[in-house]
Amino acid sequence: MAGKKRINGEGSITYENAREKYRAAITDPNGKRIVKRFDSHSDADKWLSNIKSEIFKNQYISPSDITLGEWILDWLQTYVQPNVREKTYIIYKGTAKHIAPLASYKLQSLSATIVQRYLNELPETMSQNCKHKIFTLLAASIKKAYQLEMLSKNFMDILTKPKLKQKHIEIFTRNEITNILTFLKNSETNLRIRRYYPFILLAVSTGARLGELLGLHWNDIDFENNEIYIQRTLEYIKGKKMIESPPKTDAGKRKVKIPISVSKVLNDLRAKQTLRSIDNSDYVFRTRNNTPMNSRNMLRAWSIILRDTNVNYKNFHVLRHTHATELLASGMPIIEVSRRLGHSKASITLDMYGQFLENFDSKLADAIADIYALNS
């Protein structure tokens, strides 16, 4: 008489005389046969009971030999690359190289303890910003693995993210900005450098990022209403030409008002370019050969401009910081400044520039006194 056929999920425990081990086996819901050996029947039974309980509660995760390194490569290509700009993807890949000490671990053998030890042993010479990026990458990849039911739990949730050291915000003084613009506008300034005047002037008066200014087309400028429409960025990708991309967030697409005087400077620039058969779909800032301006060339020119005006070097992005802090110091509402900068949340603006609002405390106290007639 044939023996009773064992059904999937029932499992079995047998003793192997040759190995002197108890062999526990079960077929999981995916049809995969799982086998494990134990020294005692009770250990085998406990393991088998745990598997059955996970299957019954729909918490079972099928065993996999995929390593963390293999998973991160798959995660980057499948879930990250299609959803970020090319330059951002390159940064992700650079960060992933730091995870080499964990790469050979099987994904399902990782634990909070293993990852915490790895984080604790990161070199002291490594910047806090880099450590923060490593943690963020690990957390995102492990979270996705958990969501895909490759892991039974997201152990990164119980780890503490390395603190991101708040960057010191540098700004230019008003005199420094005036000196830079006067130098560029001066007819005696080298023609090769003077041609950057409209670009620097627009950066000073809008707070737009370098790539956003480089990505402007003539049809992005509304001369009638004196505003520019920022809807793309032009960035240099190592080993490639300049790449045009949309802003990182929807808030990055925005209309920014410009002073009438700045609008006039841009209109004069357009008139000069029109003589060379430039149309509205072309980039605003171009080389003499009518090709888009390269960000590297712009930054080299920026260094020369600061050197020749005897202004201490600060990177080009400091113009954006200066624009934001000047607006806030003048009493502009932070929500309006945030929109102008293209921040997705006003809290981002507040976190970055809140230190420049400290002097408003006494003014606020006076305002409250006036509102409630407390001084009368």
TIDO-499507 format. One record per residue (C-alpha): x, y, z. Coordinates in Angstrom, 1 decimal. Each point is the difference from the previous one (the first is absolute). Layout:
BEGIN
<X=X&Y=Y&Z=Z>
...
! end
This chain:
BEGIN
<X=0.0&Y=0.0&Z=0.0>
<X=1.4&Y=3.4&Z=-1.0>
<X=0.9&Y=2.4&Z=2.8>
<X=-1.9&Y=3.2&Z=0.6>
<X=1.2&Y=2.8&Z=-2.3>
<X=1.4&Y=2.9&Z=1.9>
<X=-1.5&Y=3.4&Z=-1.0>
<X=2.0&Y=3.3&Z=-0.4>
<X=0.4&Y=1.8&Z=3.2>
<X=-0.3&Y=-3.0&Z=2.2>
<X=3.7&Y=-0.8&Z=0.4>
<X=1.8&Y=-3.0&Z=1.4>
<X=2.8&Y=-0.9&Z=2.4>
<X=2.2&Y=-3.0&Z=-0.5>
<X=3.2&Y=-1.4&Z=1.7>
<X=3.0&Y=-0.5&Z=-2.2>
<X=2.2&Y=-2.8&Z=1.5>
<X=3.0&Y=0.8&Z=-2.2>
<X=0.1&Y=3.6&Z=1.1>
<X=-1.5&Y=-0.5&Z=3.4>
<X=-2.2&Y=3.0&Z=-0.7>
<X=-3.8&Y=0.8&Z=0.0>
<X=-1.0&Y=1.1&Z=-3.5>
<X=-2.9&Y=2.4&Z=-0.1>
<X=-1.6&Y=0.7&Z=-3.4>
<X=-2.9&Y=2.0&Z=-1.3>
<X=-1.3&Y=1.2&Z=-3.4>
<X=-0.8&Y=3.7&Z=0.2>
<X=-3.0&Y=1.7&Z=-1.8>
<X=2.3&Y=0.7&Z=-3.0>
<X=0.6&Y=-3.7&Z=-0.5>
<X=3.6&Y=0.2&Z=1.3>
<X=1.2&Y=-2.9&Z=2.1>
<X=1.9&Y=1.3&Z=3.1>
<X=2.2&Y=-2.3&Z=2.0>
<X=1.9&Y=0.6&Z=3.3>
<X=1.8&Y=-2.4&Z=2.4>
<X=0.1&Y=0.2&Z=3.8>
<X=1.6&Y=-1.8&Z=2.9>
<X=-3.2&Y=-0.6&Z=1.8>
<X=-3.6&Y=-0.9&Z=-1.0>
<X=-1.3&Y=2.9&Z=2.1>
<X=2.1&Y=2.6&Z=-1.9>
<X=-1.2&Y=-1.5&Z=-3.3>
<X=-3.6&Y=0.1&Z=1.1>
<X=0.4&Y=3.6&Z=1.3>
<X=1.4&Y=1.1&Z=-3.4>
<X=-2.8&Y=-1.8&Z=-1.9>
<X=-2.7&Y=1.5&Z=2.3>
<X=1.4&Y=3.5&Z=-0.6>
<X=-0.1&Y=-0.5&Z=-3.8>
<X=-3.6&Y=-1.3&Z=0.2>
<X=-1.0&Y=3.0&Z=2.2>
<X=1.5&Y=2.5&Z=-2.4>
<X=-1.8&Y=-1.7&Z=-2.9>
<X=-3.3&Y=0.0&Z=1.9>
<X=0.4&Y=3.7&Z=0.9>
<X=1.0&Y=0.9&Z=-3.5>
<X=3.4&Y=1.2&Z=1.3>
<X=2.2&Y=-2.6&Z=-1.7>
<X=2.9&Y=1.2&Z=-2.0>
<X=1.5&Y=-2.4&Z=-2.5>
<X=3.7&Y=-0.6&Z=0.5>
<X=2.4&Y=1.7&Z=-2.4>
<X=3.8&Y=-0.1&Z=-0.5>
<X=0.1&Y=3.6&Z=-1.5>
<X=2.7&Y=2.1&Z=1.6>
<X=-0.3&Y=3.6&Z=1.1>
<X=2.3&Y=1.0&Z=-2.7>
<X=-2.1&Y=-1.7&Z=-2.7>
<X=-3.2&Y=1.4&Z=1.4>
<X=1.3&Y=3.6&Z=0.1>
<X=1.1&Y=-0.2&Z=-3.7>
<X=-3.4&Y=-1.3&Z=-0.9>
<X=-1.7&Y=2.6&Z=2.1>
<X=2.0&Y=2.8&Z=-1.5>
<X=-0.7&Y=-1.1&Z=-3.6>
<X=-3.7&Y=-0.9&Z=0.5>
<X=-1.3&Y=2.4&Z=2.6>
<X=2.4&Y=3.0&Z=0.1>
<X=1.3&Y=0.7&Z=-3.4>
<X=-3.3&Y=0.4&Z=-1.8>
<X=-1.2&Y=2.5&Z=2.6>
<X=2.9&Y=2.4&Z=0.6>
<X=2.2&Y=2.3&Z=-2.1>
<X=3.1&Y=-1.5&Z=-1.5>
<X=2.3&Y=2.0&Z=2.2>
<X=-1.9&Y=-1.1&Z=3.1>
<X=0.3&Y=-3.7&Z=-1.2>
<X=3.8&Y=0.4&Z=-0.3>
<X=0.1&Y=1.3&Z=3.6>
<X=-2.0&Y=-3.0&Z=1.1>
<X=2.5&Y=-2.4&Z=-1.7>
<X=2.9&Y=1.8&Z=1.6>
<X=-1.6&Y=-0.3&Z=3.4>
<X=-0.7&Y=-3.8&Z=-0.6>
<X=3.8&Y=-0.6&Z=-0.3>
<X=0.4&Y=0.7&Z=3.7>
<X=-2.2&Y=-3.0&Z=0.8>
<X=2.6&Y=-2.4&Z=-1.3>
<X=0.7&Y=-1.5&Z=3.6>
<X=-3.6&Y=-1.2&Z=0.1>
<X=-0.4&Y=-0.9&Z=-3.6>
<X=0.7&Y=-3.8&Z=0.4>
<X=-2.6&Y=-0.4&Z=2.8>
<X=-3.1&Y=-1.9&Z=-1.0>
<X=-2.8&Y=2.5&Z=0.1>
<X=-2.1&Y=-2.2&Z=2.3>
<X=2.9&Y=-0.5&Z=2.4>
<X=0.4&Y=3.7&Z=0.7>
<X=-1.1&Y=1.4&Z=3.3>
<X=-0.1&Y=3.3&Z=1.8>
<X=3.1&Y=-0.9&Z=2.0>
<X=2.1&Y=-0.8&Z=-3.1>
<X=-0.9&Y=3.2&Z=-1.7>
<X=0.4&Y=2.1&Z=3.2>
<X=3.5&Y=-1.4&Z=0.4>
<X=0.8&Y=0.9&Z=-3.6>
<X=-1.2&Y=3.5&Z=0.5>
<X=1.9&Y=0.4&Z=3.3>
<X=3.3&Y=-1.1&Z=-1.8>
<X=-0.3&Y=2.5&Z=-2.8>
<X=3.3&Y=2.1&Z=0.0>
<X=0.1&Y=3.1&Z=2.2>
<X=1.4&Y=1.8&Z=-3.0>
<X=-3.2&Y=-0.6&Z=-2.0>
<X=-2.3&Y=3.0&Z=0.0>
<X=-3.2&Y=-0.1&Z=1.9>
<X=-1.8&Y=0.8&Z=-3.2>
<X=1.4&Y=-3.1&Z=-1.7>
<X=-1.0&Y=-2.2&Z=3.0>
<X=-3.5&Y=1.5&Z=-0.2>
<X=-0.2&Y=-0.9&Z=-3.7>
<X=1.2&Y=-3.6&Z=0.7>
<X=-2.7&Y=-0.5&Z=2.7>
<X=-2.7&Y=1.5&Z=-2.3>
<X=0.9&Y=-2.3&Z=-2.8>
<X=0.0&Y=-3.1&Z=2.2>
<X=-3.3&Y=1.0&Z=1.6>
<X=-1.7&Y=0.6&Z=-3.4>
<X=1.3&Y=-3.3&Z=-1.5>
<X=-0.9&Y=-2.1&Z=3.1>
<X=-3.5&Y=1.7&Z=0.1>
<X=-0.6&Y=-1.0&Z=-3.6>
<X=1.1&Y=-3.6&Z=0.7>
<X=-2.4&Y=-0.2&Z=2.9>
<X=-2.8&Y=1.4&Z=-2.1>
<X=0.7&Y=-2.6&Z=-2.7>
<X=-0.2&Y=-2.7&Z=2.7>
<X=3.7&Y=-0.9&Z=-0.4>
<X=0.5&Y=0.7&Z=3.7>
<X=-2.3&Y=-0.8&Z=3.0>
<X=0.7&Y=3.3&Z=1.7>
<X=1.6&Y=3.4&Z=-0.7>
<X=2.8&Y=0.0&Z=2.6>
<X=1.3&Y=3.4&Z=-1.1>
<X=-3.0&Y=1.5&Z=1.8>
<X=1.7&Y=-0.5&Z=3.4>
<X=3.3&Y=1.5&Z=-1.0>
<X=0.9&Y=3.7&Z=0.6>
<X=0.8&Y=2.0&Z=-3.0>
<X=3.3&Y=1.8&Z=0.2>
<X=-0.5&Y=3.7&Z=0.7>
<X=0.4&Y=2.2&Z=-3.0>
<X=2.2&Y=2.9&Z=1.0>
<X=-1.7&Y=3.2&Z=-0.8>
<X=2.0&Y=1.9&Z=-2.7>
<X=1.2&Y=3.4&Z=0.8>
<X=-1.7&Y=2.4&Z=-2.4>
<X=2.4&Y=2.4&Z=-1.7>
<X=-1.3&Y=3.2&Z=-1.6>
<X=1.5&Y=3.0&Z=-1.8>
<X=-0.3&Y=3.5&Z=1.4>
<X=-1.9&Y=2.6&Z=-1.9>
<X=3.3&Y=1.8&Z=-0.8>
<X=1.5&Y=-3.2&Z=-1.4>
<X=-3.1&Y=-0.5&Z=-2.3>
<X=0.2&Y=3.6&Z=-1.1>
<X=3.7&Y=-0.3&Z=-0.7>
<X=-0.5&Y=-3.2&Z=-2.1>
<X=-2.8&Y=1.5&Z=-2.1>
<X=1.8&Y=3.4&Z=-0.4>
<X=3.1&Y=-1.8&Z=-1.2>
<X=-1.9&Y=-2.1&Z=-2.5>
<X=-1.9&Y=3.0&Z=-1.3>
<X=3.1&Y=2.2&Z=-0.4>
<X=0.9&Y=0.6&Z=-3.6>
<X=3.7&Y=-0.4&Z=0.8>
<X=-0.5&Y=-3.6&Z=1.3>
<X=1.3&Y=-2.7&Z=-2.3>
<X=-2.6&Y=-0.7&Z=-2.6>
<X=0.3&Y=-3.8&Z=0.6>
<X=-1.0&Y=0.5&Z=3.7>
<X=-2.4&Y=2.9&Z=-0.6>
<X=-2.3&Y=-2.3&Z=-2.0>
<X=-0.9&Y=-1.8&Z=3.2>
<X=-1.7&Y=3.1&Z=1.4>
<X=-3.6&Y=-1.0&Z=-1.0>
<X=0.5&Y=-3.4&Z=1.5>
<X=1.4&Y=1.2&Z=3.4>
<X=-2.6&Y=2.8&Z=0.1>
<X=-2.9&Y=-2.6&Z=-0.5>
<X=1.5&Y=-2.3&Z=2.7>
<X=0.2&Y=2.9&Z=2.5>
<X=-3.5&Y=1.2&Z=-0.7>
<X=-1.8&Y=-3.4&Z=-0.1>
<X=1.9&Y=-2.4&Z=2.3>
<X=-0.2&Y=-2.6&Z=-2.7>
<X=2.4&Y=-2.9&Z=-0.1>
<X=2.8&Y=-0.2&Z=-2.5>
<X=-1.6&Y=-2.8&Z=-2.0>
<X=-3.3&Y=1.7&Z=0.0>
<X=1.5&Y=3.2&Z=-1.5>
<X=2.0&Y=-2.1&Z=-2.6>
<X=-3.3&Y=-1.8&Z=-0.9>
<X=-2.0&Y=3.2&Z=-0.8>
<X=-1.4&Y=0.3&Z=-3.6>
<X=-1.0&Y=3.4&Z=-1.4>
<X=-3.6&Y=-1.1&Z=0.0>
<X=0.3&Y=-0.5&Z=3.8>
<X=0.3&Y=3.8&Z=0.4>
<X=-3.1&Y=2.1&Z=0.1>
<X=1.2&Y=3.6&Z=-0.8>
<X=-3.5&Y=1.4&Z=0.3>
<X=-0.5&Y=-1.1&Z=3.6>
<X=3.7&Y=0.0&Z=0.9>
<X=0.3&Y=-3.6&Z=1.2>
<X=1.9&Y=-3.2&Z=-0.9>
<X=-1.5&Y=-3.5&Z=-0.1>
<X=2.4&Y=-2.6&Z=1.5>
<X=-1.0&Y=-3.4&Z=-1.3>
<X=3.3&Y=-1.9&Z=-0.6>
<X=3.6&Y=-0.2&Z=1.0>
<X=3.1&Y=-0.5&Z=-2.1>
<X=2.8&Y=-1.9&Z=1.7>
<X=3.4&Y=-1.4&Z=-0.9>
<X=0.3&Y=-3.8&Z=0.4>
<X=3.5&Y=-1.3&Z=0.2>
<X=0.9&Y=-1.8&Z=-3.2>
<X=-3.0&Y=1.5&Z=-1.8>
<X=-1.2&Y=3.3&Z=-1.4>
<X=-2.4&Y=2.3&Z=1.8>
<X=-3.2&Y=-1.8&Z=0.9>
<X=-3.4&Y=1.7&Z=0.2>
<X=-2.3&Y=-1.2&Z=2.8>
<X=-3.2&Y=1.1&Z=1.7>
<X=0.2&Y=1.4&Z=3.5>
<X=0.2&Y=-2.5&Z=2.9>
<X=-3.5&Y=1.0&Z=1.3>
<X=-3.1&Y=1.5&Z=-1.4>
<X=0.7&Y=3.1&Z=2.1>
<X=3.2&Y=0.4&Z=-2.0>
<X=-2.1&Y=1.0&Z=-3.0>
<X=-0.8&Y=3.6&Z=0.8>
<X=-0.4&Y=3.6&Z=-1.3>
<X=2.3&Y=2.5&Z=1.5>
<X=-0.5&Y=3.8&Z=-0.3>
<X=3.1&Y=2.0&Z=-1.0>
<X=0.7&Y=3.8&Z=0.3>
<X=-0.8&Y=2.0&Z=-3.1>
<X=3.7&Y=1.0&Z=-0.3>
<X=0.9&Y=-3.7&Z=-0.2>
<X=-2.6&Y=-0.6&Z=-2.6>
<X=1.5&Y=2.7&Z=-2.1>
<X=3.5&Y=-1.5&Z=0.3>
<X=-1.4&Y=-3.3&Z=-1.2>
<X=-1.9&Y=1.6&Z=-2.8>
<X=3.2&Y=1.7&Z=-1.2>
<X=1.7&Y=-3.3&Z=0.1>
<X=-2.7&Y=-1.6&Z=-2.1>
<X=0.2&Y=2.8&Z=-2.6>
<X=3.7&Y=-0.7&Z=-0.4>
<X=-0.6&Y=-3.7&Z=-0.4>
<X=-2.8&Y=0.5&Z=-2.5>
<X=2.5&Y=1.6&Z=-2.3>
<X=1.6&Y=-3.5&Z=-0.1>
<X=-3.3&Y=-1.7&Z=-0.9>
<X=-0.9&Y=-1.2&Z=3.5>
<X=-3.6&Y=-0.9&Z=0.5>
<X=-2.2&Y=-0.3&Z=3.1>
<X=0.5&Y=-3.7&Z=0.6>
<X=3.8&Y=0.5&Z=0.5>
<X=1.8&Y=0.3&Z=3.3>
<X=0.4&Y=3.5&Z=1.4>
<X=3.6&Y=-0.5&Z=1.0>
<X=2.1&Y=-1.3&Z=-2.9>
<X=3.6&Y=0.0&Z=-1.2>
<X=1.3&Y=1.9&Z=-3.0>
<X=-0.6&Y=-3.2&Z=-2.0>
<X=-3.7&Y=0.0&Z=1.0>
<X=0.4&Y=-3.1&Z=2.2>
<X=-1.4&Y=-0.2&Z=3.6>
<X=2.3&Y=1.5&Z=2.6>
<X=1.9&Y=-2.7&Z=1.9>
<X=-0.3&Y=0.2&Z=3.8>
<X=3.7&Y=-0.7&Z=0.4>
<X=0.9&Y=3.0&Z=-2.1>
<X=-2.4&Y=2.1&Z=2.0>
<X=1.6&Y=-1.0&Z=3.2>
<X=3.5&Y=0.7&Z=-1.3>
<X=-1.2&Y=3.5&Z=-1.0>
<X=-1.5&Y=0.4&Z=3.5>
<X=3.3&Y=-0.6&Z=1.6>
<X=1.7&Y=2.6&Z=-2.3>
<X=-2.8&Y=2.5&Z=0.8>
<X=0.5&Y=-0.3&Z=3.8>
<X=3.8&Y=0.1&Z=-0.4>
<X=-0.1&Y=3.2&Z=-2.1>
<X=-2.5&Y=1.7&Z=2.4>
<X=2.1&Y=-0.9&Z=3.1>
<X=-3.0&Y=-1.8&Z=1.5>
<X=0.8&Y=-3.1&Z=2.0>
<X=-0.9&Y=-3.2&Z=-1.9>
<X=-3.4&Y=-1.5&Z=0.8>
<X=-1.7&Y=-2.5&Z=-2.3>
<X=-2.6&Y=1.1&Z=-2.5>
<X=-2.9&Y=-1.4&Z=2.1>
<X=0.7&Y=2.6&Z=2.6>
<X=-1.7&Y=2.5&Z=-2.3>
<X=-3.2&Y=-2.0&Z=0.7>
<X=0.5&Y=0.1&Z=3.7>
<X=0.7&Y=3.7&Z=-0.1>
<X=-3.2&Y=0.6&Z=-2.0>
<X=-2.1&Y=-2.0&Z=2.5>
<X=1.5&Y=1.6&Z=3.1>
<X=-0.4&Y=3.5&Z=-1.4>
<X=-3.7&Y=-0.6&Z=-0.7>
<X=-0.6&Y=-1.5&Z=3.5>
<X=1.9&Y=2.9&Z=1.7>
<X=-2.2&Y=2.5&Z=-1.8>
<X=-3.1&Y=-1.6&Z=1.5>
<X=-1.2&Y=-2.0&Z=-3.0>
<X=-2.4&Y=-2.9&Z=1.1>
<X=1.9&Y=-3.3&Z=0.2>
<X=-2.6&Y=-1.8&Z=-2.1>
<X=0.5&Y=2.5&Z=-2.8>
<X=3.8&Y=-0.4&Z=0.2>
<X=-0.4&Y=-3.8&Z=0.0>
<X=-2.1&Y=0.1&Z=-3.2>
<X=2.5&Y=2.3&Z=-1.6>
<X=2.8&Y=-2.3&Z=0.7>
<X=-1.9&Y=-3.1&Z=-1.2>
<X=0.0&Y=-1.8&Z=3.4>
<X=-2.6&Y=-2.8&Z=0.3>
<X=-0.8&Y=1.1&Z=3.6>
<X=0.4&Y=3.3&Z=1.9>
<X=1.5&Y=-2.1&Z=2.8>
<X=3.1&Y=-0.6&Z=-2.2>
<X=0.5&Y=3.8&Z=-0.4>
<X=-0.5&Y=0.5&Z=3.7>
<X=2.5&Y=-2.7&Z=0.9>
<X=2.6&Y=1.5&Z=-2.3>
<X=-0.5&Y=3.6&Z=0.7>
<X=-1.7&Y=0.2&Z=3.3>
<X=3.1&Y=1.3&Z=1.7>
<X=-0.3&Y=3.2&Z=-2.0>
<X=-3.5&Y=0.7&Z=1.5>
<X=1.3&Y=0.3&Z=3.6>
<X=0.1&Y=3.8&Z=0.0>
<X=-3.7&Y=0.1&Z=-0.6>
<X=-0.9&Y=-1.0&Z=3.5>
<X=0.1&Y=3.6&Z=1.4>
<X=-2.1&Y=1.2&Z=-3.0>
<X=-2.6&Y=-2.7&Z=0.7>
<X=-0.2&Y=1.0&Z=3.6>
<X=-0.6&Y=3.7&Z=-1.0>
<X=-2.6&Y=-1.2&Z=-2.5>
<X=-1.9&Y=-1.9&Z=2.6>
<X=0.1&Y=3.0&Z=2.3>
<X=-1.5&Y=2.2&Z=-2.7>
<X=-2.7&Y=-2.5&Z=-0.9>
<X=-1.3&Y=-0.2&Z=3.6>
<X=0.9&Y=3.6&Z=1.0>
<X=2.3&Y=-1.4&Z=2.7>
<X=2.2&Y=3.1&Z=0.0>
<X=-2.9&Y=2.5&Z=0.6>
! end
